[in-house]
Structure formats: structure tokens, C-alpha cells
């Protein structure tokens, strides 16, 4: 009898790569954004990050060992990365007990319920983030100001304040472009002098991390570029046709767009396998983001957009497949 081959679930690594190596590359790419968050928010960002990472690792170990009765796989760093990404999507003043709940949902529901790494249909960190957003909306939308930047941020009060996305939503709702004067300038957005989830505030830091991932071939350009180009195009059309709509550059530099496009939408397990599938996936995310930002109940739409397109990924993998080796063209 011919020798049987056992195929493990995705992600499948080739050419000397490994899951641990790829996860480590993503963690390294997040260091610039983490450094900016520490500079801007201090101990709050550090405590939220440490709590999230520790809780994710602990919950994965406990669930794998005592519920699933299998060897824990925490050494592959996937739980560490989930904890980092979950933390990056939270305010730096988030109560730590809520962070622990988010970690439990991310690992327990978003990942281990489906069998662990390679079998989860949705990005675990985003599952945890959206759960917290729905369950604890006040805590998830109370943004502390970056330390020392109050004079450069006219839209914040003494302790907490609105994000640029909130100002953009207010302008659209009122149909008054004058309300966009509350927005910080583009340079402030680029370096991180804005409110929001602490891992998303610095566009420059996130782009540096993205360049590192591209140079190490940890990700390809298809998903990030398709998302960003779609957001720029659709928001540009809205800017020209909808009173109070913000210009495309504000959409690109604010909120979790860069964090989502570079680090979360590119998740190997939950994104399409083929280049054309990835481009369509990215276009879908970009359109949904701008639609939610314009007409949705929430100012931000990146998390919802990625999760929606995660659900579409199996269809994209089914209908957009590379030609099999040796397959002939149909007449």
C-alpha cells in the first residue's frame, strides 16, 4: 500500500520558513509602533500590553492542556502575537480586567474553539476587540490624550478626548466641512500626536513595520496596497460628493486602517491564498471601511470590515484558485 501523506492545517511554511519565524517577524515589525505608544501613553500602554500578552498565552496553554488534551503550542508565538494585536486595538487606560476578558474571548472563542492555529476562520485579536467594543462601549471609546501633546490637539479636554474619526463622523452627520477644522494636521497624525487605540496612532511607525514585513517576505503587497488604494479612491469620491466628508489622506492616516491593513488583514490563516483573491479581499475591506466610517453607527470600521471579509475568504479560495500543475486549458 502506498505511503499516506498527512497534511496539516494552514499556515503551510516552505523554504526554511516556520510559523515561529513568521510570527517573530511580525512581532519585530510591531516594535516601532509599540515604542511610539510608550512614548505617548507611558505606563498605561505597557500595562495593557503585558496583561493582554500574558493572558493570551495563559489561556491558550490552559485550554490546550486541560480542555483539548493536547500539547500546548505557545512556543510558536502565535498567542503572543494575538495578545499584542489585541492590546494595540485598545485604549491605554483600559481596565486590566476587561483586557483579560478580551484575551479569553480572542483565544478561547476566536482561536481554540475552532481547533487552534490554522483552523480559525476569523482573526482572533479582532474577535476579542469587537466583543469588547460591543460589551464595553464606554471603556472602549474613552481615549486618553497622548502625554504632553494637549496643545497640539484642540479636540481633547483635560483628560480624555475624541479621536479624529469622531470629528470626521460629526462633520458628515452635520454636513458641515467646517467641523473638520477640529482635526489635527497630517504631521501630527503621521507621528502619533492623536487620540485612539495606542497601537494605531503613528502612521510612520506602522509603515516602517510594514516595510520590514515586505523586505523579509513575511507578507506580500497585495492586501495592504489593495486596501489602502481602495480607501483612497472611495473616500475621494465621497469627499467630492458628500458634504462634510473628509479628504482621503485623513482616512489613510487615522484610525486603525494602517494597523489593520498591514498586520491584521494579512493574517495567513484568515486571508485568501492567491494574489487575485487577496486583491479582491483587500478591495472588499477598503469599501466596507469607508462605508462604515461614512454611514455606520461607529466612527471606525476596520475591525468589522476585516471580519466580514474573513468570512468571504473560503469562497475566494474556492473560486479563485491557481491552475493545477499539468492542467490543460479548456478549449
NORDAWO-V695877 format. One record per pair of residues at least 24 apart in sequence whose C-alpha atoms are under 6 Angstrom apart, sorted by the first residue. I is the first residue (numbers start at 0). J is the second residue. D is the distance in Angstrom with one decimal. If there is no record, write none. Layout:
I/J/D, I/J/D
//
This chain:
8/117/5.3, 9/117/4.6, 10/117/5.6, 10/268/5.9, 19/75/4.5, 19/76/5.9, 28/208/4.1, 29/208/5.9, 31/204/5.1, 32/198/5.9, 32/204/4.9, 32/205/5.8, 36/197/5.5, 39/145/4.7, 39/146/5.3, 40/145/5.3, 40/146/5.8, 43/91/4.9, 43/92/5.8, 44/91/4.7, 48/86/5.1, 51/82/4.9, 51/86/5.9, 51/98/6.0, 52/79/5.3, 52/82/4.0, 52/83/5.9, 54/99/5.9, 54/102/5.9, 55/82/5.5, 55/102/5.2, 81/124/5.3, 84/124/6.0, 85/124/4.8, 87/197/5.8, 87/198/3.9, 88/196/5.2, 89/196/4.8, 90/142/5.9, 90/196/4.5, 90/197/5.8, 91/197/6.0, 101/127/4.7, 117/268/5.5, 120/269/5.5, 121/269/5.8, 121/309/5.6, 142/195/5.7, 144/194/5.6, 154/181/5.8, 162/194/5.0, 162/195/5.7, 164/298/5.6, 165/298/5.7, 168/298/5.9, 170/243/4.9, 171/243/4.5, 171/244/5.4, 174/242/4.8, 174/243/4.6, 175/243/4.7, 176/243/4.0, 199/255/5.3, 199/258/5.8, 202/252/5.9, 209/261/5.9, 221/278/5.5, 222/277/5.5, 222/278/5.7, 222/281/5.0, 223/260/4.8, 223/261/5.5, 225/278/5.6, 225/281/5.0, 225/282/5.6, 226/281/4.5, 226/282/5.5, 226/285/4.7, 229/282/5.7, 229/285/5.1, 230/285/4.8, 269/309/5.5, 270/312/5.9, 271/312/5.4, 271/316/5.8, 276/315/5.6, 276/319/6.0
//
